[in-house]
Amino acid sequence: MAPALSDDLQKRVLEAGVGRASARSIAARFGVGISTAIRWLRRERESGERTPRRQGKPRGSRLDAHEAFIADMIEAQKDITLQEMIACLKSECDIEIGRSMLSRGLR
């Protein structure tokens, strides 16, 4: 993964984009990737967002709200399978979740 670019660099690229210069010329001028310049300029144009987005793993999970229910399911039936848990979550809590996501959430 490429290193994070500075906030200052992003602001300078966006300021240069105000003059309606092409994204390719702006990218070459500041030494950033063409797709990066295009993405930053498009995001500012469409949503007005100028600050960098948060990096890293997304916070929380849909399972967090049902943690006690899942623990009770496991306590009631020690050898419950993931598929049985998925079916129970769907019927009792009205939550649809994949087997890999449930497995990851149990770790």
Buried (B, 14 or more C-beta within 10 A) or exposed (E): EEEEBEEEBBBBBBEBBEEEEEBEEBBEEBEBEBEBBBEBBEBBEEEEEEEBEEEEEEEEBEBEEBEEBBEEBEEEEEEBEBEEBBEBBEEEBEBEBEEEBBEEBEE
